[in-house]
Amino acid sequence: MWHITYFSEDDEKRIKGAMELIGCTNYELISSIDEAIKPLVMEKATVP
């Protein structure tokens, strides 16, 4: 799975178009770096 961050609505549209063009459906678009790393931070916080 690809986790791709974007910075603007235009970026999001371009990424979706490119992924569709190459036939990739195994990706997640994330609107910020903070959102992208949040699961990692939460996981680390729960590990003893």
ABEGO torsion letter per residue (X at the ends): XBBBBBABAAAAAAAAAAAAAAGBABBBBBABAAAAAAAAAAAAAABX
